[in-house]
Amino acid sequence: QVQLVESEGGLVQPGGSLRLSCTTSGIIFRIYSMGWYSQAPGKQRELVATITSANSTNYEDSVKGRFTISRDNRKNTVYLQMNSLKSEDTAVYYCNAARSGISSRLYWGQGTQVAVSS
């Protein structure tokens, strides 16, 4: 059974930092591309950042220079370090695991709420 379990989010003041983690089980983590997505109230789920199995990263423009995605293949875990948080970063954050090709797969975590407010 595949599981992606995100860490608890929380309430952060503007300008603050928060690190999210997503620990997986039931997949060969090292061969999957991992991603973080956000979904604000009333909006569609959007890409935040991705990291491939080769550690190549990609970021949505609004988080470049503020957020960092990383992975630890020994711990089957992907991280999202969020710095200089803004109110517009408030959303539910989801991690996903994706594998392309003939045996393509896509799995999602349950989501974790991040609220940025004073």
N, CA, C and O atoms as CSV, one atom per row, in Angstrom:
chain,resi,resn,atom,element,x,y,z
A,1,GLN,N,N,0.844,-1.187,0.000
A,1,GLN,CA,C,0.000,0.000,0.000
A,1,GLN,C,C,0.883,1.242,0.000
A,1,GLN,O,O,1.782,1.384,0.829
A,2,VAL,N,N,0.611,2.130,-0.939
A,2,VAL,CA,C,1.403,3.347,-1.050
A,2,VAL,C,C,0.850,4.412,-0.098
A,2,VAL,O,O,-0.357,4.649,-0.040
A,3,GLN,N,N,1.740,5.032,0.629
A,3,GLN,CA,C,1.339,6.126,1.506
A,3,GLN,C,C,2.305,7.289,1.366
A,3,GLN,O,O,3.519,7.098,1.308
A,4,LEU,N,N,1.757,8.495,1.311
A,4,LEU,CA,C,2.528,9.721,1.376
A,4,LEU,C,C,1.969,10.497,2.566
A,4,LEU,O,O,0.806,10.901,2.568
A,5,VAL,N,N,2.801,10.697,3.561
A,5,VAL,CA,C,2.339,11.323,4.795
A,5,VAL,C,C,3.075,12.640,4.996
A,5,VAL,O,O,4.289,12.670,5.198
A,6,GLU,N,N,2.313,13.727,4.937
A,6,GLU,CA,C,2.903,15.053,5.115
A,6,GLU,C,C,2.963,15.415,6.582
A,6,GLU,O,O,2.144,14.967,7.384
A,7,SER,N,N,3.934,16.223,6.918
A,7,SER,CA,C,4.035,16.732,8.279
A,7,SER,C,C,2.943,17.773,8.514
A,7,SER,O,O,2.313,18.279,7.585
A,8,GLU,N,N,2.755,18.060,9.770
A,8,GLU,CA,C,1.745,19.058,10.119
A,8,GLU,C,C,2.206,20.438,9.675
A,8,GLU,O,O,3.370,20.799,9.850
A,9,GLY,N,N,1.288,21.206,9.101
A,9,GLY,CA,C,1.591,22.575,8.721
A,9,GLY,C,C,1.489,23.468,9.928
A,9,GLY,O,O,1.996,23.142,11.001
A,10,GLY,N,N,0.831,24.598,9.751
A,10,GLY,CA,C,0.639,25.457,10.905
A,10,GLY,C,C,0.383,26.890,10.525
A,10,GLY,O,O,0.237,27.248,9.356
A,11,LEU,N,N,0.336,27.702,11.574
A,11,LEU,CA,C,0.128,29.143,11.420
A,11,LEU,C,C,1.464,29.844,11.574
A,11,LEU,O,O,2.160,29.656,12.572
A,12,VAL,N,N,1.817,30.640,10.598
A,12,VAL,CA,C,3.106,31.324,10.591
A,12,VAL,C,C,2.875,32.811,10.322
A,12,VAL,O,O,1.990,33.174,9.547
A,13,GLN,N,N,3.647,33.644,10.944
A,13,GLN,CA,C,3.542,35.076,10.677
A,13,GLN,C,C,4.202,35.415,9.342
A,13,GLN,O,O,5.125,34.724,8.909
A,14,PRO,N,N,3.739,36.457,8.705
A,14,PRO,CA,C,4.395,36.900,7.467
A,14,PRO,C,C,5.876,37.135,7.700
A,14,PRO,O,O,6.283,37.714,8.707
A,15,GLY,N,N,6.677,36.670,6.742
A,15,GLY,CA,C,8.123,36.755,6.886
A,15,GLY,C,C,8.748,35.575,7.589
A,15,GLY,O,O,9.971,35.447,7.637
A,16,GLY,N,N,7.913,34.714,8.132
A,16,GLY,CA,C,8.414,33.555,8.855
A,16,GLY,C,C,8.768,32.395,7.947
A,16,GLY,O,O,8.666,32.479,6.723
A,17,SER,N,N,9.188,31.301,8.584
A,17,SER,CA,C,9.628,30.114,7.853
A,17,SER,C,C,8.909,28.875,8.376
A,17,SER,O,O,8.450,28.824,9.517
A,18,LEU,N,N,8.832,27.895,7.510
A,18,LEU,CA,C,8.236,26.617,7.874
A,18,LEU,C,C,8.819,25.561,6.946
A,18,LEU,O,O,9.016,25.807,5.756
A,19,ARG,N,N,9.092,24.382,7.501
A,19,ARG,CA,C,9.549,23.271,6.667
A,19,ARG,C,C,8.521,22.154,6.695
A,19,ARG,O,O,8.142,21.656,7.756
A,20,LEU,N,N,8.085,21.779,5.522
A,20,LEU,CA,C,7.184,20.643,5.382
A,20,LEU,C,C,7.982,19.419,4.972
A,20,LEU,O,O,8.992,19.523,4.275
A,21,SER,N,N,7.521,18.264,5.412
A,21,SER,CA,C,8.122,17.013,4.967
A,21,SER,C,C,7.031,16.067,4.504
A,21,SER,O,O,5.876,16.180,4.914
A,22,CYS,N,N,7.405,15.151,3.659
A,22,CYS,CA,C,6.482,14.149,3.134
A,22,CYS,C,C,7.235,12.829,3.075
A,22,CYS,O,O,8.155,12.659,2.275
A,23,THR,N,N,6.839,11.916,3.915
A,23,THR,CA,C,7.506,10.616,3.991
A,23,THR,C,C,6.661,9.569,3.282
A,23,THR,O,O,5.454,9.465,3.502
A,24,THR,N,N,7.315,8.804,2.433
A,24,THR,CA,C,6.589,7.831,1.617
A,24,THR,C,C,6.880,6.408,2.059
A,24,THR,O,O,7.897,6.125,2.691
A,25,SER,N,N,5.969,5.532,1.712
A,25,SER,CA,C,6.172,4.096,1.889
A,25,SER,C,C,5.422,3.384,0.773
A,25,SER,O,O,4.438,3.891,0.233
A,26,GLY,N,N,5.917,2.188,0.440
A,26,GLY,CA,C,5.246,1.399,-0.587
A,26,GLY,C,C,5.683,1.701,-2.007
A,26,GLY,O,O,5.152,1.119,-2.953
A,27,ILE,N,N,6.649,2.609,-2.175
A,27,ILE,CA,C,7.189,2.892,-3.502
A,27,ILE,C,C,8.718,2.861,-3.430
A,27,ILE,O,O,9.308,2.980,-2.357
A,28,ILE,N,N,9.341,2.697,-4.598
A,28,ILE,CA,C,10.806,2.803,-4.682
A,28,ILE,C,C,11.104,4.279,-4.818
A,28,ILE,O,O,11.207,4.799,-5.929
A,29,PHE,N,N,11.242,4.946,-3.703
A,29,PHE,CA,C,11.274,6.407,-3.645
A,29,PHE,C,C,12.289,7.010,-4.609
A,29,PHE,O,O,12.002,8.009,-5.267
A,30,ARG,N,N,13.463,6.413,-4.694
A,30,ARG,CA,C,14.560,7.051,-5.427
A,30,ARG,C,C,14.281,7.184,-6.916
A,30,ARG,O,O,14.930,7.991,-7.582
A,31,ILE,N,N,13.339,6.424,-7.461
A,31,ILE,CA,C,13.077,6.505,-8.898
A,31,ILE,C,C,11.914,7.430,-9.242
A,31,ILE,O,O,11.586,7.625,-10.412
A,32,TYR,N,N,11.298,7.995,-8.209
A,32,TYR,CA,C,10.152,8.876,-8.424
A,32,TYR,C,C,10.555,10.343,-8.417
A,32,TYR,O,O,11.418,10.758,-7.643
A,33,SER,N,N,9.927,11.115,-9.277
A,33,SER,CA,C,9.953,12.560,-9.141
A,33,SER,C,C,8.953,12.935,-8.060
A,33,SER,O,O,7.866,12.364,-7.973
A,34,MET,N,N,9.334,13.895,-7.244
A,34,MET,CA,C,8.482,14.320,-6.138
A,34,MET,C,C,8.099,15.785,-6.323
A,34,MET,O,O,8.867,16.576,-6.871
A,35,GLY,N,N,6.921,16.127,-5.867
A,35,GLY,CA,C,6.467,17.494,-6.037
A,35,GLY,C,C,5.652,17.995,-4.867
A,35,GLY,O,O,5.083,17.220,-4.097
A,36,TRP,N,N,5.610,19.285,-4.754
A,36,TRP,CA,C,4.717,19.970,-3.812
A,36,TRP,C,C,3.775,20.856,-4.608
A,36,TRP,O,O,4.183,21.570,-5.523
A,37,TYR,N,N,2.494,20.791,-4.232
A,37,TYR,CA,C,1.450,21.584,-4.863
A,37,TYR,C,C,0.686,22.313,-3.772
A,37,TYR,O,O,0.662,21.881,-2.619
A,38,SER,N,N,0.067,23.413,-4.142
A,38,SER,CA,C,-0.735,24.157,-3.175
A,38,SER,C,C,-2.127,24.395,-3.741
A,38,SER,O,O,-2.319,24.509,-4.951
A,39,GLN,N,N,-3.078,24.464,-2.844
A,39,GLN,CA,C,-4.453,24.761,-3.235
A,39,GLN,C,C,-5.047,25.740,-2.239
A,39,GLN,O,O,-5.342,25.395,-1.094
A,40,ALA,N,N,-5.215,26.975,-2.708
A,40,ALA,CA,C,-5.821,28.006,-1.875
A,40,ALA,C,C,-7.341,27.892,-1.972
A,40,ALA,O,O,-7.861,27.319,-2.930
A,41,PRO,N,N,-8.045,28.427,-0.998
A,41,PRO,CA,C,-9.512,28.346,-1.022
A,41,PRO,C,C,-10.087,28.909,-2.315
A,41,PRO,O,O,-9.755,30.023,-2.719
A,42,GLY,N,N,-10.946,28.137,-2.955
A,42,GLY,CA,C,-11.603,28.586,-4.165
A,42,GLY,C,C,-10.757,28.539,-5.411
A,42,GLY,O,O,-11.184,28.994,-6.472
A,43,LYS,N,N,-9.546,27.986,-5.296
A,43,LYS,CA,C,-8.649,27.939,-6.451
A,43,LYS,C,C,-8.267,26.502,-6.783
A,43,LYS,O,O,-8.458,25.583,-5.987
A,44,GLN,N,N,-7.727,26.343,-7.972
A,44,GLN,CA,C,-7.268,25.032,-8.380
A,44,GLN,C,C,-5.915,24.720,-7.743
A,44,GLN,O,O,-5.177,25.617,-7.335
A,45,ARG,N,N,-5.614,23.440,-7.669
A,45,ARG,CA,C,-4.316,23.018,-7.166
A,45,ARG,C,C,-3.234,23.448,-8.158
A,45,ARG,O,O,-3.377,23.272,-9.368
A,46,GLU,N,N,-2.159,24.010,-7.628
A,46,GLU,CA,C,-1.110,24.551,-8.472
A,46,GLU,C,C,0.249,23.985,-8.074
A,46,GLU,O,O,0.486,23.644,-6.915
A,47,LEU,N,N,1.126,23.897,-9.053
A,47,LEU,CA,C,2.490,23.446,-8.798
A,47,LEU,C,C,3.244,24.471,-7.958
A,47,LEU,O,O,3.154,25.674,-8.203
A,48,VAL,N,N,3.985,23.985,-6.970
A,48,VAL,CA,C,4.891,24.838,-6.196
A,48,VAL,C,C,6.334,24.525,-6.592
A,48,VAL,O,O,7.093,25.419,-6.967
A,49,ALA,N,N,6.700,23.256,-6.503
A,49,ALA,CA,C,8.074,22.857,-6.800
A,49,ALA,C,C,8.127,21.365,-7.067
A,49,ALA,O,O,7.326,20.591,-6.544
A,50,THR,N,N,9.084,20.981,-7.890
A,50,THR,CA,C,9.305,19.566,-8.153
A,50,THR,C,C,10.794,19.254,-8.081
A,50,THR,O,O,11.638,20.132,-8.262
A,51,ILE,N,N,11.098,17.991,-7.815
A,51,ILE,CA,C,12.475,17.515,-7.818
A,51,ILE,C,C,12.480,16.132,-8.445
A,51,ILE,O,O,11.715,15.250,-8.055
A,52,THR,N,N,13.354,15.962,-9.421
A,52,THR,CA,C,13.389,14.679,-10.114
A,52,THR,C,C,14.245,13.674,-9.355
A,52,THR,O,O,14.859,13.993,-8.337
A,53,SER,N,N,14.268,12.462,-9.875
A,53,SER,CA,C,15.105,11.435,-9.269
A,53,SER,C,C,16.583,11.784,-9.394
A,53,SER,O,O,17.411,11.275,-8.638
A,54,ALA,N,N,16.912,12.650,-10.346
A,54,ALA,CA,C,18.296,13.101,-10.526
A,54,ALA,C,C,18.563,14.411,-9.795
A,54,ALA,O,O,19.597,15.044,-10.008
A,55,ASN,N,N,17.637,14.817,-8.939
A,55,ASN,CA,C,17.769,16.028,-8.121
A,55,ASN,C,C,17.693,17.325,-8.921
A,55,ASN,O,O,18.187,18.358,-8.469
A,56,SER,N,N,17.092,17.287,-10.082
A,56,SER,CA,C,16.831,18.513,-10.824
A,56,SER,C,C,15.565,19.147,-10.278
A,56,SER,O,O,14.551,18.472,-10.105
A,57,THR,N,N,15.623,20.447,-10.007
A,57,THR,CA,C,14.494,21.118,-9.369
A,57,THR,C,C,13.828,22.122,-10.305
A,57,THR,O,O,14.431,22.625,-11.254
A,58,ASN,N,N,12.575,22.390,-10.003
A,58,ASN,CA,C,11.796,23.365,-10.758
A,58,ASN,C,C,10.861,24.063,-9.788
A,58,ASN,O,O,10.283,23.423,-8.910
A,59,TYR,N,N,10.708,25.377,-9.939
A,59,TYR,CA,C,9.889,26.152,-9.015
A,59,TYR,C,C,8.901,27.037,-9.764
A,59,TYR,O,O,9.183,27.541,-10.851
A,60,GLU,N,N,7.755,27.208,-9.161
A,60,GLU,CA,C,6.809,28.199,-9.646
A,60,GLU,C,C,7.422,29.577,-9.404
A,60,GLU,O,O,8.111,29.785,-8.405
A,61,ASP,N,N,7.174,30.509,-10.307
A,61,ASP,CA,C,7.873,31.800,-10.255
A,61,ASP,C,C,7.713,32.525,-8.923
A,61,ASP,O,O,8.667,33.133,-8.438
A,62,SER,N,N,6.545,32.474,-8.334
A,62,SER,CA,C,6.289,33.269,-7.131
A,62,SER,C,C,7.046,32.761,-5.907
A,62,SER,O,O,7.140,33.474,-4.908
A,63,VAL,N,N,7.586,31.546,-5.961
A,63,VAL,CA,C,8.302,31.010,-4.798
A,63,VAL,C,C,9.806,30.929,-5.027
A,63,VAL,O,O,10.550,30.574,-4.113
A,64,LYS,N,N,10.259,31.249,-6.225
A,64,LYS,CA,C,11.692,31.192,-6.506
A,64,LYS,C,C,12.444,32.120,-5.565
A,64,LYS,O,O,12.066,33.275,-5.368
A,65,GLY,N,N,13.515,31.590,-4.989
A,65,GLY,CA,C,14.308,32.363,-4.051
A,65,GLY,C,C,13.786,32.341,-2.635
A,65,GLY,O,O,14.473,32.791,-1.718
A,66,ARG,N,N,12.574,31.823,-2.433
A,66,ARG,CA,C,11.997,31.742,-1.083
A,66,ARG,C,C,11.823,30.294,-0.617
A,66,ARG,O,O,12.022,29.987,0.558
A,67,PHE,N,N,11.457,29.429,-1.525
A,67,PHE,CA,C,11.208,28.023,-1.195
A,67,PHE,C,C,12.315,27.147,-1.766
A,67,PHE,O,O,12.877,27.440,-2.822
A,68,THR,N,N,12.618,26.069,-1.053
A,68,THR,CA,C,13.594,25.099,-1.522
A,68,THR,C,C,13.048,23.695,-1.341
A,68,THR,O,O,12.640,23.308,-0.246
A,69,ILE,N,N,13.045,22.940,-2.428
A,69,ILE,CA,C,12.637,21.536,-2.359
A,69,ILE,C,C,13.890,20.673,-2.320
A,69,ILE,O,O,14.872,20.951,-3.008
A,70,SER,N,N,13.844,19.630,-1.512
A,70,SER,CA,C,14.976,18.719,-1.416
A,70,SER,C,C,14.442,17.325,-1.098
A,70,SER,O,O,13.276,17.151,-0.744
A,71,ARG,N,N,15.318,16.348,-1.234
A,71,ARG,CA,C,14.900,14.972,-0.958
A,71,ARG,C,C,16.008,14.215,-0.265
A,71,ARG,O,O,17.188,14.516,-0.445
A,72,ASP,N,N,15.623,13.228,0.531
A,72,ASP,CA,C,16.564,12.335,1.200
A,72,ASP,C,C,16.128,10.920,0.853
A,72,ASP,O,O,15.167,10.394,1.414
A,73,ASN,N,N,16.847,10.319,-0.076
A,73,ASN,CA,C,16.460,8.976,-0.536
A,73,ASN,C,C,16.645,7.918,0.544
A,73,ASN,O,O,16.008,6.866,0.495
A,74,ARG,N,N,17.512,8.187,1.520
A,74,ARG,CA,C,17.687,7.219,2.609
A,74,ARG,C,C,16.465,7.185,3.525
A,74,ARG,O,O,16.151,6.161,4.133
A,75,LYS,N,N,15.787,8.323,3.608
A,75,LYS,CA,C,14.624,8.428,4.496
A,75,LYS,C,C,13.302,8.400,3.732
A,75,LYS,O,O,12.235,8.522,4.333
A,76,ASN,N,N,13.372,8.237,2.398
A,76,ASN,CA,C,12.157,8.219,1.566
A,76,ASN,C,C,11.300,9.464,1.806
A,76,ASN,O,O,10.075,9.390,1.896
A,77,THR,N,N,11.970,10.592,1.907
A,77,THR,CA,C,11.282,11.816,2.322
A,77,THR,C,C,11.656,12.975,1.406
A,77,THR,O,O,12.806,13.118,0.991
A,78,VAL,N,N,10.661,13.793,1.104
A,78,VAL,CA,C,10.877,15.036,0.375
A,78,VAL,C,C,10.510,16.186,1.293
A,78,VAL,O,O,9.590,16.084,2.105
A,79,TYR,N,N,11.242,17.285,1.152
A,79,TYR,CA,C,11.058,18.446,2.022
A,79,TYR,C,C,10.714,19.686,1.196
A,79,TYR,O,O,11.054,19.787,0.017
A,80,LEU,N,N,10.032,20.620,1.849
A,80,LEU,CA,C,9.814,21.934,1.267
A,80,LEU,C,C,10.131,22.954,2.348
A,80,LEU,O,O,9.372,23.126,3.301
A,81,GLN,N,N,11.257,23.624,2.186
A,81,GLN,CA,C,11.634,24.700,3.097
A,81,GLN,C,C,11.032,25.987,2.565
A,81,GLN,O,O,11.320,26.402,1.442
A,82,MET,N,N,10.202,26.610,3.371
A,82,MET,CA,C,9.509,27.821,2.959
A,82,MET,C,C,9.979,28.982,3.820
A,82,MET,O,O,9.769,28.990,5.032
A,83,ASN,N,N,10.609,29.951,3.197
A,83,ASN,CA,C,11.096,31.142,3.886
A,83,ASN,C,C,10.370,32.378,3.375
A,83,ASN,O,O,9.727,32.348,2.326
A,84,SER,N,N,10.482,33.453,4.124
A,84,SER,CA,C,9.869,34.730,3.727
A,84,SER,C,C,8.415,34.533,3.317
A,84,SER,O,O,7.981,35.002,2.264
A,85,LEU,N,N,7.683,33.840,4.157
A,85,LEU,CA,C,6.303,33.500,3.813
A,85,LEU,C,C,5.425,34.747,3.727
A,85,LEU,O,O,5.592,35.714,4.471
A,86,LYS,N,N,4.492,34.681,2.796
A,86,LYS,CA,C,3.556,35.773,2.550
A,86,LYS,C,C,2.127,35.263,2.771
A,86,LYS,O,O,1.874,34.059,2.757
A,87,SER,N,N,1.223,36.185,2.970
A,87,SER,CA,C,-0.167,35.793,3.191
A,87,SER,C,C,-0.713,35.000,2.005
A,87,SER,O,O,-1.550,34.112,2.170
A,88,GLU,N,N,-0.232,35.330,0.816
A,88,GLU,CA,C,-0.723,34.626,-0.377
A,88,GLU,C,C,-0.199,33.196,-0.489
A,88,GLU,O,O,-0.611,32.452,-1.379
A,89,ASP,N,N,0.708,32.808,0.411
A,89,ASP,CA,C,1.161,31.415,0.449
A,89,ASP,C,C,0.193,30.534,1.229
A,89,ASP,O,O,0.342,29.312,1.252
A,90,THR,N,N,-0.790,31.145,1.862
A,90,THR,CA,C,-1.775,30.375,2.613
A,90,THR,C,C,-2.514,29.415,1.695
A,90,THR,O,O,-3.109,29.817,0.696
A,91,ALA,N,N,-2.463,28.142,2.053
A,91,ALA,CA,C,-3.063,27.109,1.204
A,91,ALA,C,C,-2.926,25.761,1.900
A,91,ALA,O,O,-2.248,25.625,2.918
A,92,VAL,N,N,-3.588,24.779,1.320
A,92,VAL,CA,C,-3.301,23.391,1.675
A,92,VAL,C,C,-2.198,22.917,0.729
A,92,VAL,O,O,-2.295,23.069,-0.488
A,93,TYR,N,N,-1.153,22.343,1.312
A,93,TYR,CA,C,-0.014,21.875,0.532
A,93,TYR,C,C,-0.045,20.351,0.432
A,93,TYR,O,O,-0.210,19.644,1.427
A,94,TYR,N,N,0.117,19.874,-0.786
A,94,TYR,CA,C,0.081,18.436,-1.062
A,94,TYR,C,C,1.422,18.008,-1.657
A,94,TYR,O,O,2.006,18.729,-2.466
A,95,CYS,N,N,1.899,16.851,-1.258
A,95,CYS,CA,C,3.047,16.289,-1.963
A,95,CYS,C,C,2.549,15.218,-2.920
A,95,CYS,O,O,1.501,14.607,-2.710
A,96,ASN,N,N,3.322,15.007,-3.970
A,96,ASN,CA,C,2.999,13.901,-4.852
A,96,ASN,C,C,4.252,13.177,-5.296
A,96,ASN,O,O,5.362,13.706,-5.239
A,97,ALA,N,N,4.041,11.960,-5.737
A,97,ALA,CA,C,5.102,11.119,-6.264
A,97,ALA,C,C,4.683,10.692,-7.658
A,97,ALA,O,O,3.593,10.154,-7.854
A,98,ALA,N,N,5.554,10.936,-8.621
A,98,ALA,CA,C,5.208,10.661,-10.008
A,98,ALA,C,C,6.298,9.830,-10.679
A,98,ALA,O,O,7.495,10.038,-10.483
A,99,ARG,N,N,5.825,8.889,-11.474
A,99,ARG,CA,C,6.740,8.064,-12.252
A,99,ARG,C,C,6.204,8.019,-13.667
A,99,ARG,O,O,5.044,7.666,-13.878
A,100,SER,N,N,7.014,8.366,-14.623
A,100,SER,CA,C,6.572,8.412,-16.017
A,100,SER,C,C,6.976,7.138,-16.741
A,100,SER,O,O,7.656,6.274,-16.188
A,101,GLY,N,N,6.547,7.045,-17.977
A,101,GLY,CA,C,6.897,5.896,-18.797
A,101,GLY,C,C,5.794,4.867,-18.855
A,101,GLY,O,O,4.636,5.152,-18.549
A,102,ILE,N,N,6.172,3.657,-19.255
A,102,ILE,CA,C,5.192,2.590,-19.447
A,102,ILE,C,C,4.460,2.280,-18.142
A,102,ILE,O,O,3.244,2.086,-18.134
A,103,SER,N,N,5.198,2.236,-17.062
A,103,SER,CA,C,4.588,1.947,-15.752
A,103,SER,C,C,4.375,3.239,-14.982
A,103,SER,O,O,4.836,3.394,-13.851
A,104,SER,N,N,3.664,4.168,-15.623
A,104,SER,CA,C,3.475,5.465,-14.974
A,104,SER,C,C,2.602,5.327,-13.730
A,104,SER,O,O,1.677,4.516,-13.679
A,105,ARG,N,N,2.924,6.143,-12.736
A,105,ARG,CA,C,2.178,6.164,-11.484
A,105,ARG,C,C,2.116,7.583,-10.964
A,105,ARG,O,O,3.008,8.390,-11.225
A,106,LEU,N,N,1.062,7.885,-10.228
A,106,LEU,CA,C,0.928,9.187,-9.592
A,106,LEU,C,C,0.213,8.978,-8.273
A,106,LEU,O,O,-0.881,8.417,-8.219
A,107,TYR,N,N,0.851,9.440,-7.214
A,107,TYR,CA,C,0.282,9.300,-5.880
A,107,TYR,C,C,0.285,10.654,-5.182
A,107,TYR,O,O,1.158,11.488,-5.422
A,108,TRP,N,N,-0.720,10.864,-4.301
A,108,TRP,CA,C,-0.858,12.124,-3.575
A,108,TRP,C,C,-0.919,11.886,-2.076
A,108,TRP,O,O,-1.421,10.866,-1.604
A,109,GLY,N,N,-0.393,12.856,-1.347
A,109,GLY,CA,C,-0.578,12.869,0.086
A,109,GLY,C,C,-1.936,13.465,0.437
A,109,GLY,O,O,-2.701,13.863,-0.441
A,110,GLN,N,N,-2.217,13.518,1.717
A,110,GLN,CA,C,-3.531,13.953,2.174
A,110,GLN,C,C,-3.634,15.467,2.298
A,110,GLN,O,O,-4.735,16.001,2.436
A,111,GLY,N,N,-2.525,16.154,2.251
A,111,GLY,CA,C,-2.522,17.606,2.350
A,111,GLY,C,C,-2.305,18.094,3.765
A,111,GLY,O,O,-2.685,17.438,4.735
A,112,THR,N,N,-1.685,19.259,3.863
A,112,THR,CA,C,-1.455,19.874,5.164
A,112,THR,C,C,-1.678,21.370,5.034
A,112,THR,O,O,-1.253,21.986,4.057
A,113,GLN,N,N,-2.347,21.951,6.022
A,113,GLN,CA,C,-2.733,23.354,5.949
A,113,GLN,C,C,-1.596,24.253,6.419
A,113,GLN,O,O,-1.009,24.041,7.479
A,114,VAL,N,N,-1.304,25.256,5.608
A,114,VAL,CA,C,-0.354,26.297,5.989
A,114,VAL,C,C,-1.100,27.627,5.938
A,114,VAL,O,O,-1.680,27.985,4.913
A,115,ALA,N,N,-1.078,28.344,7.038
A,115,ALA,CA,C,-1.730,29.647,7.101
A,115,ALA,C,C,-0.684,30.695,7.469
A,115,ALA,O,O,0.051,30.541,8.444
A,116,VAL,N,N,-0.632,31.751,6.684
A,116,VAL,CA,C,0.325,32.833,6.941
A,116,VAL,C,C,-0.476,34.078,7.300
A,116,VAL,O,O,-1.166,34.656,6.461
A,117,SER,N,N,-0.370,34.474,8.548
A,117,SER,CA,C,-1.185,35.584,9.028
A,117,SER,C,C,-0.573,36.160,10.291
A,117,SER,O,O,0.057,35.448,11.073
A,118,SER,N,N,-0.764,37.456,10.480
A,118,SER,CA,C,-0.307,38.092,11.710
A,118,SER,C,C,-1.409,38.076,12.761
A,118,SER,O,O,-1.210,38.570,13.871
